[in-house]
């Protein structure tokens, strides 16, 4: 995996955490449009975050 690709993977985590600067958002979106691996990574981490924040069953 290239260093550039690793940076995008880190950006996915920063996006989910609400810490991605706006100036990086367009570049990340462009990468996600072209990279199915990073799109899947983003989907997976969103699912994890939602599961962690879901209310506990009664």
C-alpha positions as CSV (number, residue, x, y, z in Angstrom):
1,X,0.0,0.0,0.0
2,X,1.4,3.4,-1.0
3,X,2.0,6.2,1.5
4,X,-0.6,8.3,-0.3
5,X,-3.2,5.5,0.1
6,X,-2.4,5.1,3.8
7,X,-3.0,8.8,4.2
8,X,-6.5,8.4,2.7
9,X,-7.2,5.5,5.1
10,X,-6.2,7.8,8.0
11,X,-8.4,10.5,6.6
12,X,-11.3,8.0,6.7
13,X,-10.9,7.7,10.4
14,X,-10.5,11.5,10.9
15,X,-13.7,12.0,8.9
16,X,-15.7,9.6,11.1
17,X,-14.3,11.3,14.2
18,X,-15.3,14.7,12.8
19,X,-11.6,15.8,12.7
20,X,-11.0,16.0,8.9
21,X,-10.3,19.5,7.8
22,X,-12.6,20.8,5.1
23,X,-9.8,21.3,2.7
24,X,-9.1,17.6,2.8
25,X,-12.7,16.5,2.3
26,X,-12.9,17.0,-1.5
27,X,-9.6,15.1,-2.0
28,X,-10.8,12.3,0.2
29,X,-14.2,12.2,-1.7
30,X,-12.4,12.0,-5.0
31,X,-10.3,9.1,-3.7
32,X,-13.3,7.3,-2.3
33,X,-15.0,7.6,-5.7
34,X,-12.1,5.7,-7.3
35,X,-11.1,3.3,-4.5
36,X,-13.4,0.5,-3.5
37,X,-11.1,-0.6,-0.7
38,X,-11.3,2.7,1.1
39,X,-15.1,2.9,0.4
40,X,-15.5,-0.4,2.1
41,X,-13.2,0.7,4.9
42,X,-15.4,3.8,5.4
43,X,-18.6,1.7,5.5
44,X,-17.1,-0.8,8.0
45,X,-15.9,1.9,10.4
46,X,-19.3,3.7,10.2
47,X,-21.0,0.4,11.1
48,X,-18.6,-0.1,14.0
49,X,-19.3,3.5,15.3
50,X,-23.0,3.0,15.0
51,X,-22.9,-0.3,16.8
52,X,-20.8,1.2,19.6
53,X,-23.3,4.1,20.1
54,X,-26.4,2.0,19.7
55,X,-28.6,1.8,22.9
56,X,-28.2,-1.4,24.9
57,X,-31.2,-3.8,24.6
58,X,-33.5,-3.7,27.7
